[in-house]
Amino acid sequence: MTATQGWLALVILSGGSTLIAWWGGTGVLVALAILTLAWAKAQIVLNVYLGLSEAPGWSRGFALVLGLFMLGAMGLAVAAGAV
């Protein structure tokens, strides 16, 4: 993915987040949708702009840490919605 393609993907994903926020929905599904879009955007930034796609070991390590963090955030969102 080139920097231009990465930028376009970030714009599209940000537009998705904006539409979800503009819609004004609340609840667990909205939180999970926004967190999923943020996760995708973070992966694009790491791989395209920081060049981690050129270092597969580092890319996997960052993806693992990011994945654990996002799953934790999603778990907290689900737990908060269940209360």
PyMOL commands that place a pseudoatom at each C-alpha (Angstrom):
pseudoatom trace, name=CA, resn=MET, resi=1, chain=A, elem=C, hetatm=0, pos=[0.000, 0.000, 0.000]
pseudoatom trace, name=CA, resn=THR, resi=2, chain=A, elem=C, hetatm=0, pos=[1.388, 3.375, -0.971]
pseudoatom trace, name=CA, resn=ALA, resi=3, chain=A, elem=C, hetatm=0, pos=[1.223, 6.454, 1.213]
pseudoatom trace, name=CA, resn=THR, resi=4, chain=A, elem=C, hetatm=0, pos=[-1.551, 7.847, -0.991]
pseudoatom trace, name=CA, resn=GLN, resi=5, chain=A, elem=C, hetatm=0, pos=[-3.582, 4.660, -0.690]
pseudoatom trace, name=CA, resn=GLY, resi=6, chain=A, elem=C, hetatm=0, pos=[-2.997, 4.679, 3.058]
pseudoatom trace, name=CA, resn=TRP, resi=7, chain=A, elem=C, hetatm=0, pos=[-4.163, 8.270, 3.260]
pseudoatom trace, name=CA, resn=LEU, resi=8, chain=A, elem=C, hetatm=0, pos=[-7.301, 7.447, 1.258]
pseudoatom trace, name=CA, resn=ALA, resi=9, chain=A, elem=C, hetatm=0, pos=[-8.045, 4.462, 3.506]
pseudoatom trace, name=CA, resn=LEU, resi=10, chain=A, elem=C, hetatm=0, pos=[-7.623, 6.672, 6.584]
pseudoatom trace, name=CA, resn=VAL, resi=11, chain=A, elem=C, hetatm=0, pos=[-9.997, 9.263, 5.104]
pseudoatom trace, name=CA, resn=ILE, resi=12, chain=A, elem=C, hetatm=0, pos=[-12.610, 6.591, 4.378]
pseudoatom trace, name=CA, resn=LEU, resi=13, chain=A, elem=C, hetatm=0, pos=[-12.296, 5.021, 7.833]
pseudoatom trace, name=CA, resn=SER, resi=14, chain=A, elem=C, hetatm=0, pos=[-12.461, 8.465, 9.468]
pseudoatom trace, name=CA, resn=GLY, resi=15, chain=A, elem=C, hetatm=0, pos=[-15.572, 9.196, 7.419]
pseudoatom trace, name=CA, resn=GLY, resi=16, chain=A, elem=C, hetatm=0, pos=[-17.082, 5.979, 8.760]
pseudoatom trace, name=CA, resn=SER, resi=17, chain=A, elem=C, hetatm=0, pos=[-16.315, 7.028, 12.328]
pseudoatom trace, name=CA, resn=THR, resi=18, chain=A, elem=C, hetatm=0, pos=[-17.798, 10.449, 11.659]
pseudoatom trace, name=CA, resn=LEU, resi=19, chain=A, elem=C, hetatm=0, pos=[-20.981, 8.960, 10.209]
pseudoatom trace, name=CA, resn=ILE, resi=20, chain=A, elem=C, hetatm=0, pos=[-21.380, 6.691, 13.243]
pseudoatom trace, name=CA, resn=ALA, resi=21, chain=A, elem=C, hetatm=0, pos=[-20.904, 9.666, 15.588]
pseudoatom trace, name=CA, resn=TRP, resi=22, chain=A, elem=C, hetatm=0, pos=[-23.198, 11.884, 13.503]
pseudoatom trace, name=CA, resn=TRP, resi=23, chain=A, elem=C, hetatm=0, pos=[-25.882, 9.216, 13.562]
pseudoatom trace, name=CA, resn=GLY, resi=24, chain=A, elem=C, hetatm=0, pos=[-25.915, 9.670, 17.328]
pseudoatom trace, name=CA, resn=GLY, resi=25, chain=A, elem=C, hetatm=0, pos=[-26.202, 6.016, 18.232]
pseudoatom trace, name=CA, resn=THR, resi=26, chain=A, elem=C, hetatm=0, pos=[-25.258, 4.746, 21.642]
pseudoatom trace, name=CA, resn=GLY, resi=27, chain=A, elem=C, hetatm=0, pos=[-24.549, 1.377, 23.123]
pseudoatom trace, name=CA, resn=VAL, resi=28, chain=A, elem=C, hetatm=0, pos=[-22.148, -1.483, 22.858]
pseudoatom trace, name=CA, resn=LEU, resi=29, chain=A, elem=C, hetatm=0, pos=[-22.428, -2.030, 19.105]
pseudoatom trace, name=CA, resn=VAL, resi=30, chain=A, elem=C, hetatm=0, pos=[-21.620, 1.603, 18.351]
pseudoatom trace, name=CA, resn=ALA, resi=31, chain=A, elem=C, hetatm=0, pos=[-18.625, 1.513, 20.679]
pseudoatom trace, name=CA, resn=LEU, resi=32, chain=A, elem=C, hetatm=0, pos=[-17.379, -1.714, 19.087]
pseudoatom trace, name=CA, resn=ALA, resi=33, chain=A, elem=C, hetatm=0, pos=[-17.806, -0.280, 15.593]
pseudoatom trace, name=CA, resn=ILE, resi=34, chain=A, elem=C, hetatm=0, pos=[-15.820, 2.855, 16.442]
pseudoatom trace, name=CA, resn=LEU, resi=35, chain=A, elem=C, hetatm=0, pos=[-13.100, 0.823, 18.170]
pseudoatom trace, name=CA, resn=THR, resi=36, chain=A, elem=C, hetatm=0, pos=[-12.861, -1.492, 15.156]
pseudoatom trace, name=CA, resn=LEU, resi=37, chain=A, elem=C, hetatm=0, pos=[-12.403, 1.464, 12.819]
pseudoatom trace, name=CA, resn=ALA, resi=38, chain=A, elem=C, hetatm=0, pos=[-9.767, 2.926, 15.152]
pseudoatom trace, name=CA, resn=TRP, resi=39, chain=A, elem=C, hetatm=0, pos=[-7.978, -0.432, 15.182]
pseudoatom trace, name=CA, resn=ALA, resi=40, chain=A, elem=C, hetatm=0, pos=[-7.882, -0.517, 11.382]
pseudoatom trace, name=CA, resn=LYS, resi=41, chain=A, elem=C, hetatm=0, pos=[-6.607, 3.063, 11.242]
pseudoatom trace, name=CA, resn=ALA, resi=42, chain=A, elem=C, hetatm=0, pos=[-3.855, 2.304, 13.755]
pseudoatom trace, name=CA, resn=GLN, resi=43, chain=A, elem=C, hetatm=0, pos=[-2.724, -0.676, 11.675]
pseudoatom trace, name=CA, resn=ILE, resi=44, chain=A, elem=C, hetatm=0, pos=[-2.546, 1.501, 8.565]
pseudoatom trace, name=CA, resn=VAL, resi=45, chain=A, elem=C, hetatm=0, pos=[-0.487, 4.150, 10.350]
pseudoatom trace, name=CA, resn=LEU, resi=46, chain=A, elem=C, hetatm=0, pos=[1.890, 1.537, 11.740]
pseudoatom trace, name=CA, resn=ASN, resi=47, chain=A, elem=C, hetatm=0, pos=[2.385, -0.342, 8.495]
pseudoatom trace, name=CA, resn=VAL, resi=48, chain=A, elem=C, hetatm=0, pos=[2.268, 2.428, 5.898]
pseudoatom trace, name=CA, resn=TYR, resi=49, chain=A, elem=C, hetatm=0, pos=[3.544, 5.564, 7.583]
pseudoatom trace, name=CA, resn=LEU, resi=50, chain=A, elem=C, hetatm=0, pos=[5.934, 4.034, 10.119]
pseudoatom trace, name=CA, resn=GLY, resi=51, chain=A, elem=C, hetatm=0, pos=[7.100, 1.432, 7.598]
pseudoatom trace, name=CA, resn=LEU, resi=52, chain=A, elem=C, hetatm=0, pos=[6.568, -1.606, 9.795]
pseudoatom trace, name=CA, resn=SER, resi=53, chain=A, elem=C, hetatm=0, pos=[5.481, -3.580, 6.741]
pseudoatom trace, name=CA, resn=GLU, resi=54, chain=A, elem=C, hetatm=0, pos=[9.189, -3.641, 5.858]
pseudoatom trace, name=CA, resn=ALA, resi=55, chain=A, elem=C, hetatm=0, pos=[10.029, -5.290, 9.191]
pseudoatom trace, name=CA, resn=PRO, resi=56, chain=A, elem=C, hetatm=0, pos=[7.669, -8.271, 9.589]
pseudoatom trace, name=CA, resn=GLY, resi=57, chain=A, elem=C, hetatm=0, pos=[8.869, -9.181, 13.077]
pseudoatom trace, name=CA, resn=TRP, resi=58, chain=A, elem=C, hetatm=0, pos=[8.285, -5.714, 14.446]
pseudoatom trace, name=CA, resn=SER, resi=59, chain=A, elem=C, hetatm=0, pos=[4.986, -5.498, 12.573]
pseudoatom trace, name=CA, resn=ARG, resi=60, chain=A, elem=C, hetatm=0, pos=[3.728, -8.718, 14.181]
pseudoatom trace, name=CA, resn=GLY, resi=61, chain=A, elem=C, hetatm=0, pos=[4.861, -7.523, 17.618]
pseudoatom trace, name=CA, resn=PHE, resi=62, chain=A, elem=C, hetatm=0, pos=[3.117, -4.178, 17.301]
pseudoatom trace, name=CA, resn=ALA, resi=63, chain=A, elem=C, hetatm=0, pos=[0.016, -5.874, 15.866]
pseudoatom trace, name=CA, resn=LEU, resi=64, chain=A, elem=C, hetatm=0, pos=[-0.070, -8.247, 18.837]
pseudoatom trace, name=CA, resn=VAL, resi=65, chain=A, elem=C, hetatm=0, pos=[0.237, -5.468, 21.418]
pseudoatom trace, name=CA, resn=LEU, resi=66, chain=A, elem=C, hetatm=0, pos=[-2.285, -3.298, 19.585]
pseudoatom trace, name=CA, resn=GLY, resi=67, chain=A, elem=C, hetatm=0, pos=[-4.661, -6.243, 19.262]
pseudoatom trace, name=CA, resn=LEU, resi=68, chain=A, elem=C, hetatm=0, pos=[-4.459, -7.030, 22.972]
pseudoatom trace, name=CA, resn=PHE, resi=69, chain=A, elem=C, hetatm=0, pos=[-5.042, -3.375, 23.831]
pseudoatom trace, name=CA, resn=MET, resi=70, chain=A, elem=C, hetatm=0, pos=[-8.024, -3.075, 21.488]
pseudoatom trace, name=CA, resn=LEU, resi=71, chain=A, elem=C, hetatm=0, pos=[-9.546, -6.339, 22.698]
pseudoatom trace, name=CA, resn=GLY, resi=72, chain=A, elem=C, hetatm=0, pos=[-9.184, -5.038, 26.251]
pseudoatom trace, name=CA, resn=ALA, resi=73, chain=A, elem=C, hetatm=0, pos=[-10.878, -1.771, 25.278]
pseudoatom trace, name=CA, resn=MET, resi=74, chain=A, elem=C, hetatm=0, pos=[-13.649, -3.707, 23.542]
pseudoatom trace, name=CA, resn=GLY, resi=75, chain=A, elem=C, hetatm=0, pos=[-14.062, -5.913, 26.585]
pseudoatom trace, name=CA, resn=LEU, resi=76, chain=A, elem=C, hetatm=0, pos=[-14.431, -2.845, 28.783]
pseudoatom trace, name=CA, resn=ALA, resi=77, chain=A, elem=C, hetatm=0, pos=[-17.016, -1.423, 26.369]
pseudoatom trace, name=CA, resn=VAL, resi=78, chain=A, elem=C, hetatm=0, pos=[-19.009, -4.654, 26.490]
pseudoatom trace, name=CA, resn=ALA, resi=79, chain=A, elem=C, hetatm=0, pos=[-18.719, -4.823, 30.287]
pseudoatom trace, name=CA, resn=ALA, resi=80, chain=A, elem=C, hetatm=0, pos=[-19.898, -1.214, 30.609]
pseudoatom trace, name=CA, resn=GLY, resi=81, chain=A, elem=C, hetatm=0, pos=[-22.843, -1.910, 28.327]
pseudoatom trace, name=CA, resn=ALA, resi=82, chain=A, elem=C, hetatm=0, pos=[-23.837, -4.977, 30.304]
pseudoatom trace, name=CA, resn=VAL, resi=83, chain=A, elem=C, hetatm=0, pos=[-24.125, -3.033, 33.556]
for i in range(1, 83): cmd.bond("trace and resi %d" % i, "trace and resi %d" % (i + 1))
show_as sticks, trace
zoom trace
